[in-house]
């Protein structure tokens, strides 16, 4: 997923161990990819063939990391590493396609909505374009001898957004499968990979990729391919009483989850405020100062990195949860609808500002706009909080949440 930096190894023994680990992971990915191909062929599923391609790309990725030291620095290794980055740009977002189809196979209702399909495929395309720009839009590569010999980006602006976005969607699909089918495979694999991608945990991230692919293979085997017509038939077979029961369960589930999501929002705000203060008070908008702090691993730099990664990680969780609660309501001048779209504005400008870190004054402009949306979001949040206090057990925002098929 993310091209994580391996921990620094000491001496030849550590280097040999890294080589063995990467080659072993490559072999395991090859086996998993073959097993996924078998399932894809049996189910005649295009999405699973895309998943198999991602698995093959992961095998290639780890194999190149494993043989880098043996090949040695030069044009050959640089070209092979460029192939690795091409996979990161294209292969990682394609996991979202497999994720939504597997969730649909498990009859996760909201994944069949047209809006969710458009959002998912739009995000896939956006992440691919972002990855191509990041890795091939004039990027400079330098040798790295940390762990194994390879080529890495000379500069990277912010956290691995494409990988974190992909894993956020996979977590959402995994939660849907757990709620509807009590299947925990995708959720467990995506959560492990999400943490590894967000915190850039070195070779642990590569092992996390193995667990993710195993979880997707198990999910594919558990839920064979179904068509939209088959899904519709299963939904129209519900009785009025079953619909009423499911609607109440959905309200209750979202009501409880919303409490946690609001608490998470305030935690996210604090991490963003901390990161903003440290970044600008330390002069990190100056590339030279930032480079010196990074090389010295100063306390300000470490605080910035952890605050930024934690913020991005939980912000994505909050955004996907909000999408689950409120969906994409029809545009009209109602305060609840405005609140939803202001929140989505925060998401959009967070993505934009994180993507242009170091590109001043563009980063500063988008960051200020983002804070304007955040301020509006906070004001409206207080408004609805007061309403909840005055009207016990009533949450005005959650009136938007019950699926149309259950009304």
PLY file of the C-alpha trace (Angstrom):
ply
format ascii 1.0
element vertex 407
property float x
property float y
property float z
element edge 406
property int vertex1
property int vertex2
end_header
0.00 0.00 0.00
2.21 2.84 1.27
5.85 2.69 0.33
6.89 2.57 3.95
10.48 3.08 5.02
12.03 -0.01 6.62
13.73 0.37 9.97
17.46 0.93 9.76
19.25 -2.40 9.91
22.62 -2.89 11.42
25.31 -4.63 9.38
25.19 -7.46 6.88
23.22 -9.78 9.17
20.34 -7.31 9.45
20.45 -6.71 5.70
20.29 -10.44 4.99
17.30 -10.81 7.30
15.47 -8.00 5.48
16.16 -9.67 2.13
14.80 -12.99 3.38
11.68 -11.32 4.79
10.90 -9.41 1.59
11.45 -12.42 -0.66
9.34 -14.57 1.67
6.53 -12.00 1.58
6.79 -11.92 -2.23
6.39 -15.70 -2.39
3.33 -15.61 -0.12
1.73 -12.85 -2.22
2.30 -14.95 -5.34
0.41 -17.87 -3.80
-2.43 -15.61 -2.63
-2.68 -14.01 -6.09
-3.01 -17.46 -7.70
-5.75 -18.45 -5.23
-7.61 -15.19 -5.95
-7.33 -15.89 -9.69
-8.99 -19.26 -9.13
-11.91 -17.62 -7.31
-12.14 -14.87 -9.94
-12.29 -17.45 -12.72
-14.94 -19.52 -10.93
-17.14 -16.47 -10.19
-16.37 -14.69 -13.49
-15.72 -11.55 -11.46
-13.84 -8.62 -13.02
-13.36 -7.06 -9.57
-11.58 -10.18 -8.31
-9.33 -10.18 -11.37
-8.37 -6.60 -10.45
-7.69 -7.86 -6.92
-5.47 -10.58 -8.36
-3.57 -7.93 -10.32
-3.05 -5.99 -7.08
-1.78 -9.18 -5.41
0.63 -9.79 -8.28
1.84 -6.21 -7.98
2.50 -6.72 -4.27
4.53 -9.83 -5.08
6.59 -7.81 -7.58
6.98 -4.94 -5.10
8.41 -7.13 -2.35
10.56 -9.14 -4.78
12.26 -5.96 -6.01
12.88 -4.85 -2.43
14.38 -8.28 -1.74
16.80 -8.32 -4.68
17.75 -4.64 -4.63
20.96 -5.20 -2.69
21.94 -8.07 -5.00
21.34 -6.02 -8.19
23.17 -2.98 -6.89
22.60 0.72 -7.50
22.16 1.90 -11.06
19.70 2.36 -13.90
18.42 -1.24 -13.72
17.39 -0.99 -10.08
15.97 2.52 -10.61
13.80 1.23 -13.49
12.56 -1.69 -11.40
11.73 0.64 -8.53
9.82 2.89 -10.93
7.74 -0.20 -11.67
7.08 -0.56 -7.95
5.86 3.01 -7.78
3.65 2.50 -10.82
1.93 -0.28 -8.87
1.53 1.96 -5.83
-0.07 4.61 -8.03
-2.52 2.27 -9.80
-2.76 -1.01 -7.89
-3.50 0.34 -4.43
-6.65 2.35 -5.35
-7.99 -0.62 -7.34
-8.48 -2.41 -4.02
-11.49 -0.13 -3.48
-13.16 -1.65 -6.54
-12.74 -5.15 -5.11
-13.87 -3.89 -1.70
-17.19 -2.43 -2.82
-17.99 -5.47 -5.00
-17.26 -7.89 -2.14
-19.50 -5.79 0.13
-22.24 -5.89 -2.52
-21.87 -9.66 -2.74
-22.49 -9.70 1.00
-25.71 -7.67 0.47
-24.43 -4.59 2.29
-27.33 -2.35 1.31
-25.67 1.06 1.11
-22.93 -0.20 -1.22
-25.62 -0.76 -3.89
-26.63 2.92 -3.88
-25.75 4.83 -7.03
-24.19 7.65 -4.99
-21.86 5.24 -3.19
-20.82 3.63 -6.46
-20.08 7.03 -8.02
-18.17 8.13 -4.91
-16.07 4.95 -4.81
-15.12 4.89 -8.47
-14.55 8.65 -8.48
-12.21 8.25 -5.52
-10.38 5.40 -7.26
-9.75 7.56 -10.32
-8.71 10.56 -8.17
-6.25 8.45 -6.15
-4.73 6.97 -9.31
-4.24 10.44 -10.83
-2.80 11.72 -7.55
-0.41 8.76 -7.37
0.76 9.24 -10.97
1.40 12.91 -10.25
3.20 12.18 -6.97
5.48 9.46 -8.33
6.01 10.58 -11.92
5.19 14.30 -12.05
8.78 15.44 -12.00
9.62 13.45 -8.86
13.28 12.91 -7.97
14.52 9.57 -6.63
17.52 8.92 -4.43
19.24 5.78 -3.17
18.27 4.44 0.24
20.32 1.83 2.08
18.03 1.60 5.08
17.22 -2.10 5.43
17.66 -2.91 1.74
19.01 -1.00 -1.25
16.27 0.73 -3.21
15.24 4.10 -4.63
12.86 6.41 -2.77
11.28 9.80 -3.37
13.71 12.57 -2.53
10.81 14.57 -1.11
7.36 13.51 -0.06
4.63 16.03 0.72
2.65 14.79 3.70
1.31 11.33 4.57
0.45 8.61 1.99
-3.03 9.94 1.19
-3.93 7.40 -1.50
-3.14 4.44 0.75
-4.98 5.94 3.73
-7.99 6.80 1.55
-8.09 3.26 0.16
-7.92 1.67 3.59
-10.60 4.00 4.94
-13.01 2.81 2.25
-12.01 -0.81 2.91
-12.72 -0.34 6.63
-16.14 1.08 5.78
-16.92 -1.90 3.55
-15.59 -4.22 6.26
-17.84 -2.64 8.89
-20.80 -3.12 6.54
-19.98 -6.81 6.09
-19.62 -7.27 9.84
-22.97 -5.58 10.57
-24.90 -7.37 7.83
-23.15 -10.75 7.73
-21.04 -10.96 10.92
-18.00 -11.44 8.70
-14.94 -9.81 10.24
-12.27 -10.78 7.70
-12.20 -7.60 5.60
-12.55 -5.31 8.62
-9.66 -6.94 10.49
-7.36 -6.91 7.45
-8.18 -3.30 6.56
-7.71 -2.05 10.14
-4.28 -3.65 10.41
-3.21 -2.25 7.04
-4.69 1.16 7.87
-2.54 1.50 10.98
0.57 0.32 9.16
0.01 2.68 6.20
-0.80 5.68 8.39
2.12 5.32 10.76
4.57 4.08 8.07
5.72 1.09 10.11
8.42 -0.20 7.78
8.50 -3.92 7.00
5.52 -4.39 9.34
3.44 -2.63 6.68
4.52 -5.27 4.15
3.41 -8.03 6.51
0.16 -6.10 6.99
-0.36 -6.29 3.22
-0.22 -10.09 3.45
-2.93 -10.13 6.12
-5.06 -7.73 4.06
-4.87 -9.91 0.95
-5.66 -13.05 2.97
-8.69 -11.30 4.45
-9.94 -10.32 0.98
-9.41 -13.85 -0.32
-11.44 -15.29 2.57
-14.19 -12.70 1.98
-14.32 -13.54 -1.73
-14.75 -17.21 -0.94
-17.45 -16.52 1.65
-19.64 -14.32 -0.58
-20.01 -15.43 -4.22
-20.84 -12.89 -6.89
-24.44 -11.66 -7.06
-26.12 -9.36 -9.57
-28.14 -6.24 -8.82
-31.29 -8.09 -9.93
-30.60 -10.85 -7.39
-30.02 -8.24 -4.69
-33.28 -6.45 -5.51
-35.23 -9.71 -5.30
-33.89 -10.34 -1.80
-34.94 -6.84 -0.71
-38.45 -6.91 -2.17
-39.05 -10.17 -0.32
-38.94 -8.30 3.04
-42.27 -8.00 4.85
-43.50 -4.70 6.36
-42.69 -5.98 9.84
-39.16 -6.92 8.81
-38.64 -3.50 7.26
-39.85 -1.76 10.43
-37.52 -3.88 12.57
-34.53 -3.22 10.32
-35.30 0.53 10.27
-35.35 0.71 14.08
-32.13 -1.29 14.31
-30.53 1.11 11.84
-31.68 4.17 13.83
-30.38 2.69 17.08
-27.05 1.68 15.55
-26.47 5.10 14.00
-27.56 6.92 17.17
-24.96 5.08 19.26
-22.26 5.38 16.61
-22.92 9.11 16.18
-22.01 9.73 19.83
-18.60 8.14 19.30
-18.13 9.94 15.99
-18.77 13.35 17.57
-16.27 12.60 20.32
-13.77 11.53 17.68
-14.33 14.83 15.85
-13.19 16.85 18.87
-10.10 14.65 19.28
-9.32 15.19 15.58
-9.68 18.96 16.02
-7.17 18.95 18.88
-4.59 17.00 16.85
-5.04 19.39 13.91
-4.66 22.43 16.18
-1.49 20.93 17.70
-0.02 20.13 14.28
-0.86 23.59 12.94
0.78 25.31 15.94
3.94 23.19 15.80
4.27 23.42 12.00
4.05 27.20 11.72
5.63 28.16 15.07
8.67 26.07 14.09
8.90 27.68 10.67
8.35 24.38 8.84
6.77 26.24 5.93
10.40 27.08 5.10
11.81 24.03 3.28
15.35 24.56 4.56
14.26 24.75 8.20
12.04 21.70 7.70
14.89 19.70 6.14
17.22 20.50 9.07
14.56 19.54 11.63
13.87 16.31 9.76
17.54 15.35 9.60
17.95 16.05 13.32
14.63 14.35 14.19
13.87 17.32 16.46
11.05 17.10 18.99
9.04 19.62 16.95
9.43 17.53 13.78
8.46 14.28 15.55
5.44 15.99 17.14
4.40 17.33 13.73
4.72 13.92 12.03
2.76 12.02 14.66
0.09 14.71 15.08
-0.31 14.96 11.30
-0.55 11.19 10.76
-2.95 10.68 13.67
-5.07 13.57 12.42
-5.26 12.20 8.86
-5.91 8.64 10.05
-8.85 9.47 12.31
-10.12 12.25 10.06
-10.74 9.68 7.32
-12.60 7.47 9.80
-14.76 10.42 10.84
-15.46 11.40 7.23
-16.53 7.90 6.18
-18.67 7.52 9.30
-20.37 10.83 8.50
-21.03 9.66 4.96
-22.58 6.50 6.42
-24.83 8.55 8.74
-25.98 11.28 6.38
-25.24 10.08 2.85
-25.46 12.76 0.16
-28.68 14.66 0.90
-30.48 16.67 -1.76
-29.21 20.23 -2.06
-31.55 22.71 -0.38
-31.21 25.57 2.10
-31.90 23.58 5.26
-29.56 23.96 8.22
-29.04 20.18 8.55
-28.12 19.87 4.89
-25.79 22.87 5.12
-24.05 21.27 8.11
-23.48 18.04 6.15
-22.01 19.82 3.14
-19.84 22.11 5.27
-18.39 18.92 6.78
-17.75 17.53 3.31
-16.09 20.86 2.46
-13.67 20.25 5.33
-12.86 16.85 3.81
-12.25 18.27 0.33
-9.97 21.09 1.47
-8.11 18.84 3.90
-7.30 16.55 0.99
-6.25 19.47 -1.20
-4.13 21.18 1.47
-2.39 17.92 2.42
-1.65 17.25 -1.25
0.13 20.58 -1.80
2.30 20.72 1.32
5.44 22.65 0.47
3.84 24.37 -2.53
3.50 27.88 -1.15
1.44 30.02 -1.25
-1.07 27.42 -2.54
-0.78 25.34 0.61
-1.38 28.36 2.85
-4.42 29.48 0.81
-6.09 26.06 0.87
-5.21 25.65 4.56
-6.91 28.97 5.43
-10.00 27.99 3.42
-10.02 24.64 5.22
-9.96 26.40 8.61
-12.89 28.58 7.50
-14.91 25.43 6.79
-13.76 23.92 10.11
-14.90 27.06 11.99
-18.33 26.91 10.33
-18.54 23.18 11.10
-17.76 23.81 14.77
-20.35 26.61 15.07
-23.07 24.42 13.56
-21.99 21.49 15.74
-22.51 23.63 18.85
-25.94 24.63 17.55
-27.06 21.02 17.22
-25.44 20.12 20.54
-27.62 22.73 22.27
-30.67 21.27 20.54
-29.78 17.81 21.83
-29.42 19.20 25.35
-32.80 20.96 25.21
-34.54 17.96 23.63
-33.23 14.89 25.43
-32.68 11.80 23.23
-33.49 13.78 20.07
-30.76 14.16 17.47
-31.92 16.48 14.65
-29.07 15.41 12.36
-30.01 11.73 12.48
-33.42 12.38 10.97
-31.61 12.02 7.64
-30.26 8.56 8.32
-32.87 5.86 7.70
-32.45 4.14 4.32
-35.21 4.84 1.79
-35.81 1.13 1.29
-36.85 0.83 4.97
-39.17 3.87 5.10
0 1
1 2
2 3
3 4
4 5
5 6
6 7
7 8
8 9
9 10
10 11
11 12
12 13
13 14
14 15
15 16
16 17
17 18
18 19
19 20
20 21
21 22
22 23
23 24
24 25
25 26
26 27
27 28
28 29
29 30
30 31
31 32
32 33
33 34
34 35
35 36
36 37
37 38
38 39
39 40
40 41
41 42
42 43
43 44
44 45
45 46
46 47
47 48
48 49
49 50
50 51
51 52
52 53
53 54
54 55
55 56
56 57
57 58
58 59
59 60
60 61
61 62
62 63
63 64
64 65
65 66
66 67
67 68
68 69
69 70
70 71
71 72
72 73
73 74
74 75
75 76
76 77
77 78
78 79
79 80
80 81
81 82
82 83
83 84
84 85
85 86
86 87
87 88
88 89
89 90
90 91
91 92
92 93
93 94
94 95
95 96
96 97
97 98
98 99
99 100
100 101
101 102
102 103
103 104
104 105
105 106
106 107
107 108
108 109
109 110
110 111
111 112
112 113
113 114
114 115
115 116
116 117
117 118
118 119
119 120
120 121
121 122
122 123
123 124
124 125
125 126
126 127
127 128
128 129
129 130
130 131
131 132
132 133
133 134
134 135
135 136
136 137
137 138
138 139
139 140
140 141
141 142
142 143
143 144
144 145
145 146
146 147
147 148
148 149
149 150
150 151
151 152
152 153
153 154
154 155
155 156
156 157
157 158
158 159
159 160
160 161
161 162
162 163
163 164
164 165
165 166
166 167
167 168
168 169
169 170
170 171
171 172
172 173
173 174
174 175
175 176
176 177
177 178
178 179
179 180
180 181
181 182
182 183
183 184
184 185
185 186
186 187
187 188
188 189
189 190
190 191
191 192
192 193
193 194
194 195
195 196
196 197
197 198
198 199
199 200
200 201
201 202
202 203
203 204
204 205
205 206
206 207
207 208
208 209
209 210
210 211
211 212
212 213
213 214
214 215
215 216
216 217
217 218
218 219
219 220
220 221
221 222
222 223
223 224
224 225
225 226
226 227
227 228
228 229
229 230
230 231
231 232
232 233
233 234
234 235
235 236
236 237
237 238
238 239
239 240
240 241
241 242
242 243
243 244
244 245
245 246
246 247
247 248
248 249
249 250
250 251
251 252
252 253
253 254
254 255
255 256
256 257
257 258
258 259
259 260
260 261
261 262
262 263
263 264
264 265
265 266
266 267
267 268
268 269
269 270
270 271
271 272
272 273
273 274
274 275
275 276
276 277
277 278
278 279
279 280
280 281
281 282
282 283
283 284
284 285
285 286
286 287
287 288
288 289
289 290
290 291
291 292
292 293
293 294
294 295
295 296
296 297
297 298
298 299
299 300
300 301
301 302
302 303
303 304
304 305
305 306
306 307
307 308
308 309
309 310
310 311
311 312
312 313
313 314
314 315
315 316
316 317
317 318
318 319
319 320
320 321
321 322
322 323
323 324
324 325
325 326
326 327
327 328
328 329
329 330
330 331
331 332
332 333
333 334
334 335
335 336
336 337
337 338
338 339
339 340
340 341
341 342
342 343
343 344
344 345
345 346
346 347
347 348
348 349
349 350
350 351
351 352
352 353
353 354
354 355
355 356
356 357
357 358
358 359
359 360
360 361
361 362
362 363
363 364
364 365
365 366
366 367
367 368
368 369
369 370
370 371
371 372
372 373
373 374
374 375
375 376
376 377
377 378
378 379
379 380
380 381
381 382
382 383
383 384
384 385
385 386
386 387
387 388
388 389
389 390
390 391
391 392
392 393
393 394
394 395
395 396
396 397
397 398
398 399
399 400
400 401
401 402
402 403
403 404
404 405
405 406
